[in-house]
Structure formats: structure tokens, C-alpha cells
Amino acid sequence: MEAGLLIPSPLSLSQLILTQDNLKKITAYKAVEYVEFGMVLGLGTGSTAKHAVDRVGELLRQGKLKDIIGIPTSNLDSHPVVDLAIDGADEVDPYLNLVKGRGGSLLREKMVEGACKKFVVIIDESKLVNYIGGSGLAMSVEVIQFCWKFTASRLQNLFQESSCVAKLRTLGKKA
Ligand SMILES: O=C[C@H](O)[C@H](O)[C@H](O)COP(=O)(O)O
């Protein structure tokens, strides 16, 4: 899979006062320039990816894009090859390793993004870290409901030297 990272440059935008959401939107719109007619497209979740979803919708309404098959509107069983996936991330290290899922989506996004030919990650500067875990914020792990306390305890024990605490987050709740 080809991978890419889009970050709006604060230098080129230095004359403007932009909010974090403005930066997310600029990045998302840039990523959507990679979308072509007839593509199978994976669109992720979160406040950055939302701008990309909105932009694709706008271009479809305007007739500037056509015949787009969206995953998960469709699914990987019927469309096992995804031409392009666009999604945000919570942390990105210099080697393009990612932390995802702090917004509550993890497994399905990873499945779609693992099946794509090209994955464009859209972030603002605040997501850049020197190493994974560098933000000091939570690391999401999606588990099945069956014996989740047992799994939480196993996970916490794995990282006990770092004093990590495993906490349950249920569907739709932020970390
Ligand atoms: O669980 C959510 C996804 O992994 C998001 O892509 C990630 O949390 C980034 O979200 P946002 O763009 O809202 O910061």
C-alpha cells in the first residue's frame, strides 16, 4: 500500500489566522484532490475526516465527481480492493506510524485502510509526535465484549512498568 501524509504548512499560511478546524479543512480538501471518478473510496471518522466526507459529497452534488463507491456505505465483501482511503489520526511519528481510535473508531477503519491501495492521512500539526505514545494520551485498543475485564487486566499487566491504567470506553465515548 502506498501511504502519504498531508499537513498544512503553517509557513505558507503565515499571513492568515487559522483555527485548528480551518487547518483540518484545508488538509481534508487537499486529500480529496486525490479522488477520481469511479473510485472505491474509504472515508474514515473524526473531525478531520468529516471535512473530507463533506467535500466529496459537495463534489458529487456538483457533478465534479461521479460513480464513487463509498466504504462503509458499501462493504469489503463486495469491494475487497479500496482505491483510496482518507482518514485522520491521533498521533503520527516521523516514520508515519499512527495512533488511531481516540474518537472511538478503530477496527473497521483499520480493516478498510488495510485493504486500500493508497492511504492519505490528514492531520493538523498537533498530531505530530517524535515517537508513538509521545502525546502521553490514551492508546486505544478495541476488544470484544466477552470477558473484557480479563482482557483489560492482561493489557494493564503488559504495560505495568509504565504505570498504564486500562479503562473501559464504551461505544461513542471519547477517550
Ligand atoms: O477513532 C477515530 C479515528 O481514528 C480518527 O481518525 C482519529 O481519532 C482522529 O480524529 P480527529 O480528526 O477528530 O482528531
The ligand as an ORCA input file, in Angstrom:
! r2SCAN-3c Opt
* xyz 0 1
  O     -11.353      7.000     16.200
  C     -11.230      7.865     15.391
  C     -10.269      7.924     14.276
  O      -9.147      7.105     14.403
  C      -9.913      9.371     13.963
  O      -9.416      9.366     12.679
  C      -8.869      9.969     14.891
  O      -9.307      9.845     16.238
  C      -8.653     11.460     14.575
  O      -9.790     12.205     14.835
  P      -9.824     13.777     14.696
  O      -9.647     14.108     13.253
  O     -11.185     14.166     15.209
  O      -8.747     14.346     15.558
*
